[in-house]
Amino acid sequence: MATLKVAVKANHAELLPTLLLTKYLTQLNPTSPITATFEDAANLKGTGESLQLYQPDGSTMQGQEILIYLLSNSKVFQGANYETILESIRRSGPKGMADLTTSDFSILNRSMQELEAHLTLRSFIVAYTLSPADLVVWGSLKGNKVAVAAMKKGYINIKRWFEFIEATIPWISAAVVELNAIAQQKKAVASAGASYDIGLSHVEGGVVTRFPPEPSGYLHIGHAKAALLNDYFAHQKSDGTLICRFDDTNPTKESQEFQDSILTDLALMDIRPDRISYSSDYFEQMHDLCQRLIEEGKAYADDTDRETMQAERREGIASKCREVSVSDNLARFSEMRKGSEEGLRWCIRAKISVDDLNKALRDPVIYRCNPQPHHRTGTTWKIYPTYDFCAPVLDSLEGVTHALRTNEYRDRNPQYAWVQEALRLRKVEIWDFSRLNFIRTVLSKRKLTRLVEQGVVWGWDDPRMPTVRGIRRRGMTTEALREFMVKQGPSQNILNQDWTQFWAINKKVIDGVAPRHTAIAKQHVVEATVRGPGASPPRVEEKPKHGKNPAVGTKRVAYSDRILIEQVDAQSFAQGEEITLMNWGNAFVRAITPSDSNKNNDGSVVERLELDLHLEGDFKKTKKKITWLSTAQQLVALELAEFDHLISKDKLEKDDELEDFLVQGTEKRVEAWGDCNVADLKEGDIVQFERKGYFRIDRPFREGVAAVGFEIPTGKAR
């Protein structure tokens, strides 16, 4: 078996192509796999190279020659297009004529323009099918941060092809995650010593995890931790398997809509399960296993009312039905399956204990009757297993090696083990982790549903909601979400997290790539007359969208002798004061004209200003640096929305009524004018409106309809 060693601190644009090609070869020929190992270094020890291939015969090779070797020595790549593929790979590699691995934007831009033209009418780099050229070029771009940023703002054909390749090759993103795993682990260690390295045991035979959501609502931030944790152990800590199993055992609450939404939410978090299954696929097997428990005297039918059953379990009192005969229990189970009037009276309880100190073991209910149609199986079934029966059974049947559960289930872990032992099923190891809670936030599905149904929020994707789609709509990136979760480590302590750290991580992700734009509040906006060289005639110049990252692109900036300034800035000026007009230069305030008809609590509202340009002035010496907009451009109507917490109390106690702690007025909107470039922004774009903050465009501008931007928190207190 060949082994590829990778120094993960080296240029990922040079590492990913080789890593992807080895993964591809392994997919095509699984009997001759090439395994990858990773070192936390810029160069491999003793070689000075970032890549080294160890062959089964003991021979080795280093660096970029590995790519050419793999191509020339693999029969699957030989064919009519071999020379063309080889030439494409050489051109796009380091020092090639169309180098895509460089961070020098002037060189990279020429290479990407060539690729953009090449892909105009193509779906693949070479010919009409996927080839190593697609993998190598995709890997070069994906590993190059400058190229990724450039694609977000241009290169339509490259972006189309790039997304197509990613969507059609399910394992390609996992390879990227694998390459980044060490860096993510180090970030976790740096955060209060958090690390998952002390996590799972008994992994020698492989790892299979499962994420079992109930399709009865949208995923929230707490579910996100569970999903990302299962993905982490399956795909980053090992070459394992992640199952997404829909726990669709309660037809009263579940629907296809929620099922589809969960898959969408997982994709938003860049989680791609290896297998999707449904508890409903196993209804027949679970029915038979429950029947076996009854036949062996390990379960019984009970028609005790809910209140009495709860009281008896609490007091350690045996049910009146506990010693009923097996034949009677089977007859009642049969009526339950029919959904008959008689069957509706009964449930099935596991016969574990009457008075165990662990009350979860006091004969728990494992099957209930429910005649409501199921969204997948229709009216076939009238009885459904509880989660406490379903989870241990299906975890065993589906080959799960490690069941990750929040530690609120810890008292029920012995129950989980009892079911597997009683049914003589393969045992599954349980790994506990703490729930993720946030201050001033509710994660109870019941309470979140009330917020939606009572109209407190617009819906499940409201940016004030702690759902995955809610926080994504507010501007949280996948990269930041994953990093935050990894930083939590395997702590068993249930803490109320502050949102500030959550959003601070996100700011680090978006700050370097968010284009800068200008927005001026409309209310009492002040028109200023500007005099001096450069004020007239009106002109438009191309300026960088990001002062420190030219890859973000350029924007149009208009200059003229008439500009708009916000009222709050105008009121702060003193006559004769020197100020800085951002992205233009300094100016002196020569005249301030108040409005006689508009008064506010602070005095007169400013109506007009007169400014004299002083472009040779030193901006470092001015105290006020303000944003402005020339009127000699097509100004864009804009609404800027700001949101607050829905809950006034850090933590709601068990007896607290949700409605008593709801905050009023958690949404504020400001009408503004945006610069002409705002008209080009698309839904989902993240920008910074200078001096206002970061915003996600929720609704793009259309003629007659204002654009809407949602403010993205940065972790700083207001």
N, C-alpha and C positions, 0 to 999 in steps of 0.2 A: 504493500500500500504506500503510495507516494504521500509526502507531507509538504505543505507550503507554509513556510514561516513568514510572518508579517510583522514589521515594526510599525505599530499603529500611530506613532507620532510623526511619521513621514508624511509627505504630500499625499492625501487621499485620492487626488486625481490620478496619481501614478499607481496607487495600490489597488483601487477598485477594479480597473479593467482586468488585471490578472486574477484577482479573487473571483470575479464573476465568471471568467472563462473556466476556471477550475470547477466552480459549482455547476456550470453548464455541462462540462464533460462528465461529471459525476451523475448528473441527471440522465444523460444519454447512455452511460455505461456504468450502472451502479455496482457491477461486479469488480470494477477497477477504480474505486473511489480515490479522490485526492482530498485529504483532510487538511484543514487550516488550523494553525496555532498562532497565537498572538503574543507579542512582547511589547511591554510598555516602554518603548524606546524609539528614537529617531533612526537608529541604525542597528542592525543585528550584530551581536558580538562576534568579533573576529573577521567580519566581512566588509564592513563599511557600507553595505547595501541595505535597502529596505525590504527586499524580497529574496527568499532563497527556497529553491525546490530540492527536496531530498527524494531521490528515486529509490525504488526497492532494491536495485543492484548496488546501492551505495554511492552512486554518482550524484553530483550536485550542480546547480547552476544558479546564477544570481541576477537580480535586477530585471531590466526590461527584456533581456534575451529569453526569459521564461515564456513570454507571450509568443514569440516567434517559434520557439521550440514546440510549444503545445500545438500550435497551428500546423506546423510542418510534419509533426509526428503522429497526428491523429487522423485515422482514415476517414472519420465522419466529416472532416472539414475539406477533404480532397474533392475536387470537382471542377466544373467548367469555370466557376467564379473564384477559384482559389487565389489567383494572382491579383484580382481586383480587391478581394477582401484584405489580402496582405498589404497591398498598397494603401488602402484606406486606413488601416491600423497604424502603419508606419507614419503616414502624414499627420495623424491626429495625436501621436505620442510626443514625448519630450523632445524638443529640438526639431520636430518635424515641420514640414512646410505649412501645415495647418494645425499647429500645436494648441490643443485644448486643455493642457495641464498647467499652463502658465498662469500666474496671478497678475502679470503685466497686462493691463487692460488694452493698451494700444495694440499689442500682439494678439491677444485673445479676441478682440473685436474683429480683426481682419479674418481670423480663423472661423469665427461664428458667422460672419457675413457669407463666407464661402459655403459653410454648411447650410445656412438658411436658403441660399440659392439652390443648392443641390437637392434639398428636400421639398422644393416647391410643389412638385407633382408626385412625390414618392411617399410610401409608407415605411420603406426600409432603406438602409444605406446602400445595400447592394441587391440588385435584382428584385424579386417579388416575395421573398420569404425572409424570416429571421435568420441572421448569420452572426458569426463572432464579431463582425464589424459593428453591428448594432449594440452588442453588449459592451464592447470596448469604448465606443464613443459615448454611450450612455453613462458608463462608469466614470469616464474622464470628466464629463459635465457635472454629474452628481457629486463627485468628490471635490469640485472646484467651487468654493463659496462665491467667488466673483462671477463665475458663469451662471450659477443658480440665481443670483440677484439680477443679473442682466436678463435672464429669461423671463423674469416676472414682469419686466417693463417693455419687452419687445420680442423680436424673433418669433413671429407667429408660427412659422413652419416647424422650427426646432421644438417649440413648446408642444405643438400638436403631436409630433413624433415622440417626444420624450414621455408625455403622459400615456400615449398609446403603448409604448414598450413596457412601462411600469404596470399598466393595467392588464396586459396580456401575459406577463411572466410573474406568477404569484410568489416565487421565491426570491425575486430580485431585491425587494425591500428588506427582507430578512437578512440578506448578506450585508446591506448597509448598516443595519442595526448591530449585527455581529461585530463589524469593524469598529463601531462606536462604543461598544459595551464597556471596554476598560475605562474609557474617559468618563462614562456615566457612573461607573462604580467609584472612581476616584472622587467625583463630585459628591457622591453620597457619603463617602468617608469623611470628606471635609465638612460636612454638615453635622456638627455635634456627634461625630463618630459614627453616624448612621451607615450601616453596610448590611447587605443581604448575604454576605459571604458566610455568615454563621447560620444560614437558613436551613435548607433541606438536607436531610441525611438519607442514606441508602439510595443514592442516585446512580450507582454503578451500572445497573441494568437499564438505564434510560429513564427519562422523565415524561410523564403524560399528566397534564393538568386540565382542569375544566373550569369554565366560567358558566354558571347555571342561572341566567336571569329568568325571572317570571315575566312573560309578555303581557304585563298588566299596567304598564306605565313607561315613562321615559327614564333612561339612565341618568343618575345624578352623580355628583362628585364622589360620593361614597362608593357607588358601584364602580366608578372609574378606577379607584385604587385597587379593588379586587380584580378587575379586568386586566389592568396593567401589571399587577403582581403575577397573575397567572401567565401572562404573556412573557414577562421577564424571566421566570424560571424555565419556561418551555423553550423560548427562542433566543434568549440572550445568555443565560447561564448554562444552557445545554442545547444540543441539537435534538430537541424533543418535540412533543406534539401538544398543541392546544386545541381542546374541544370547546366549542360554544354549544351548550345544551340548553335548549329552551325548556324550562320547567313548566310546561303547559298542562297543569293538572287541576286547574280551577276555572272551568268554562264561564263562571259567573263574571269574572273580572277580566278575562283575557280576550285579545283580538289580534287579527292579522296586522292591523295598523301598528300596534305596539311592537309586534314581532319585527316588522320591517324597519321601524324606527330604531330599534336596538342595533340592528346590523349597520344602519347608517351611522349611529353614534360610535360604534366600534371603529368604523372606517375613519371617522373624524379624528380618532385617537391613534390612527395608523396601526390598528390591531387587526391582523388577518388570521382568523382561526384556520387550522389545518383541516378541521372537520366540523360540520354543523349537524347537530342531531336534535331530536325532540323526545321528551319523555313519552309523548303520545305514541311514538313508534314502538314502545315496549309495553303498552297497556295489557296485551294478552299475556306476556311473560310475567308481568308483575301480578296480574290476577291469579295466575297459576301458582306463583310463589306464596301469595297470601293464602290461597286455598290449602297449600301444603302446611303452612303454619297452623291453620285451623285443624287439619286432619291429624297433626302431631300434638295437638293440645297446647300449642304455644300461642294461640290467639282465640278470641271469642267475640261473638256479636253482643252488642249492648244497646238498649233503648232508653237508658237513663237520660233524663233531661240535662241540659248543659249546666245549669246552676247546681244541681245536686251532684253531678259528676265532678265539678270543680271542687265542691266542698268535700266530697269523699276523698278525692286525691290529696287535698290539703291536709285532711285529718288522718289519712292513712287507713281508710275504711274500705273494705272490699265491696265491689259492686254486687248487686243481687244476681247478676247474670254471669258472674265469674266461673261458676262451676256447672254451667249448663252443658248438656251432652254435646259431643262433636257433631252428631247427626243433626241436632237442632240448630247448631251454629252454621253448619253447611247449608241447611235449608234457608236460613235467614240471609246468608250471603248470596244465595241464588236469587232471592226476592230483591235484594239490593241491586243485583246486576240487571234485573228486569226493569227496575225503576218503578215498581208497583207501589200502591199506596202503603202496603205493609212494609215493603223494602225501605221506603223513605224514613221510617221510624228508627232504623238501625244504623249503627256504625260498627266497625271492627276495631278492637283494641288488642295490642300486643300483651301477652300474659307474662309480664316480667316480674313485677313486684307490687305489693300493696302498700308497703310502708318503708321503702328504701329511703335513707337519709337524702339521697339525690332524688328530688321529686320528679325529675324528668324521666325517671325509670318507673314511675308508678302507673303501669298499664297505659301507655300513651295510645291515642287514636292513630290508626295507620290506614284506614279506608273510610270514605264517606260516600253517601249516595247523593247524586245531583242530576236531576233529569234535564237540565238545560243543555241545549245543543253545543257541541264543542266546535271551535272555529276550524279545526282540521279534520276531525273524525265524524262530525255531524252528530247523528243520534245513535251511533253504534254503541256507545258506552253511556251507562248511567251511574257508574261508580268510579271513583278516582282515588289514587293513593295520596297520602299526605307527603309533604316534603321529607319528613323524618323517616319515612319508609322508602320513598323514591330515591333519595340521594345515596344511601349506602348500597342499595341494590344496583342502580345504574352505574355508579362509580366502579363497582366491581365488574359488571358485565362489559363496560366499555373500555376496560383496561387502564383506568386511571391509576397512577402510582401514588400521587400525592393530592389529597383533597385539602385545598386551602380554604379555611373558614375563619370568619371573624370570631374573636374570643368570647363574644356573647353566646356562642353555641357551645362553649366549653362544657357546661353541665350536661349537654345532650350528646357529647362525644361517646360516653359509655353506651348510650342507646344505639348510636350508629354502629358501634362494634358488636352489640348484641344481635342486631338484625343480620349482619354478615355471618356471625357465628351460628345463629339459629338456622339459617338457610344453607349453611355449609358453603358459603361463597368465599372467593379470594379476598383476603383482608387488604384494606387500603390505609396507608399512613395518613394521619391528619396533621396539618401544620396550621397553627393558630396565628393570627395577626390582629392588631388592634383596629377598631373602627376609626374612620376619619371623620371628625366633627369640626365644624367651624363656628366661631362666635357669631351671634346675631343671625343664625341660619337654622332652618329646620330641614331635616332630611327624611322625615317620616313621609312615606308615600301618601298616607291618609291626609296628613296636614297640607302637603303640597297640592293634593287634589282639591282640597277646600279653597286654597288660594286661587286656583284656576276657576273653580265653579262659582265662587263668590265675586269674581271679576276684580279681585285685588291686583292681578296681573293679567296680561293679554292672553297668555297661553303658556304651554310648557317650554317654549323657546324664548320667553321673555328674558331680557338680559339681566334682570334682577333675580331670576330663578337659579338655584344651584345645580340645574341639570347640565349635562354635557353640552347640549345644543344651546342652552342659555348662556353659559360662560364662553362658548365659542362665538356666539353671536355678539357678545360684549367685546371680543377681541383677544381671547386667550388662544395662543398658538399650540399646536400639537407638541412641538419641541419643548416648550416651557412646561406643559402639563406632565409630560413624561419625566422631565428632570425633577419636578417637584415631588412626584410620587416616589422616585428612586431615593430621593433625599430623606424620605420618611424612615427608611430602614425597617428592620423587623421588630420594632418596639412593640411591647405588649401593653404599654400604657395608653389608656384612652384619654386623649387630650383635646381641648378645644383650640384648634389652630386659629391663628389670626390670618386674615386674608392678605395682610400687607406683604408677607414673604412670598405668597403665591403670585401676586401681581408684580412684585419686584423682579422675580425671575423672568417673567414675561417681558418686562421692559428691556432687559438685557438682550433678549432675542430680537425684538423689533427695532431697537434704537438705531442699529447700524444699517438698516435697510428701508426704513420708512421714509418716503419722500416728504420734503418740507413744502408746505403750502401756506397761504395767508387767508385768514378769515377775520372780518371786521363786523362787530355787532351793529345791527341796523338801528337800534333805539337811539335817537338823538345823535345819529352819526354826524360828524363835523366835516364840512368841506373846507379844504385849505388851499389857498393860492400859493404856488411855489414860484419864486423868481430866481434867476441866475442861469449861467451857462449849463446846459444839459436839461433844463426844464421844458424847453420847447424848441422845435416842434415835437409833437408826441412821437415816440419810437418804441419798438419792442426788441428786446435782446434775449438771447438764449443763455440761461443760467443753470448751474447744476441743481438738481433736485435735492441733493444731499451734499453738504459742504465737505464731508470727509470720505464719501464713497461715490466716486464718479460713475461706477457701474450702475447706479440707480437710474442714471439718465439725465436729461435736461428738461427744462420747462421754459415757458415764455413769460417774461417779466416786462410789463408796460411801464413807461415813464412819461410824465406829462406835467403841465403846470397846474393841473387840478387833481387833487388827491383826496381820499377819504381817510379820516382818522377817528378812532373810537372816542366817545364822549369822556370816558374815564381818564384817558390819556390827556385829552385837551384840557380838562379841568385841573390837571396837575401842573400845567405849564405856567411859567412866569415870563412876563414880557422881557425880551432881551436874552433869555436863556438859550444856551446852545444844546441841542438834542441830536440824537442819531436816528436817521431814517434807515432802518435795517435794509440791507442789500442795495443801498444807494449811497449814503454818506451823511455828513453832518449838515445841520441847518440852524439858523438863528430864528427864534420866535420874535417877529417884529410887531405883530398886532393880534390882540385877542378880542373878539367881538361877542359880548354876551347876548342872550335872547331876552327881550323884555317880556315876552308873552309866556315863556316857559320857565317856571320856577321849580326848584326842588328843595329838599331839606338842607342842602349844603350851599345854597345860593343860586346864582344865575347859571342856567345851562349855556354852554358855549355854542354859538351859532356858526362863527367863521373864524378862520385863522389866516394869518399871512406869514409866510416863511421865506427866508433868504438862504439859498444854498451856500454852504461853506465846505465844499468837498475836500479841501486840503486840511480840514480840521482833523484832530486825533480822536477817534471814537473811544479810545481807552479813557479819555478824560471826561466824557459825558456820563451823567448819572441815569439819563433816561434814553433807552433804546426801544423804539416803538415800531409796530407794524403799521402798514398803510397800503392803500390800493389806489392805483391810477384809475381815473374815470374814463380813460381812453382805451378801454377794453370791454369785452362782453362780460360784465360781472355775473356771477352765478348765484342764484338764490339758494340758501343753505339753512338747515335747521341743525343746531348742535344740542344733543341730548345728554344730560348728566343724571346719574342714578345713585340712590343711596340704599342702605340696608332696609329690608322690609320689616325686620324685627328690632325692637328697641332694647331688649334684654340680651346679655351675652349668652346665657344658657337658660332655656325654658325648663322648668322643673315639671315633674310628672303631673302635678295638679294645676299647673298654669293653663289658663285658657288662651289659645292662640290669638283670638280677636282682641284680647286685652293689651296685647303688646305689639300690635301692628302700627307701624310708623305711617303717618299721613304725609302726603306730598313727597313721595320718594322719586318722582320724575320731574325734572326741570328742563325746559327747552328755551333756547335763545335763537332768535332769527338773526341771520347774518348774511353778509355778502362774501362770496369766495372769489378767489382769482380765477381768471379764464380757464386755467388748466383743470379746475375742479369738475368742469363739464365732461372731462374724459375719464373720470374715475368710475370704476365698476363696483358692483356689490361685492363686499368682502375685502376690498382694498384697505390696507392699514396705512394711515398717513399721520404726519404731525402738523397740526396747525400751530404755527410758531406763536409762542407765549400763551397758548391755550392748552396744549397737551396732545396726546395721541388719540386718534379716533379711528373707528372702523366704519366704513361706509355701509350703511344698512340699506339705503335706497339711493341709487344713482340719480343724477339730474336728468330730467326730461323737460322738454319745452313746456313751460307753464306749471311744472311740478318741481318743488325745491328738492335738492339732495338732502339726505338725512345722515348725520354722523353720530355714532354712539361713542362717548368718551370712554377710553380704556384706562382703568386705574393703574397707577404706577407703584403702589406700595407706600407712597408718602402720605402722611396725614394732611388733611385739608387745612 
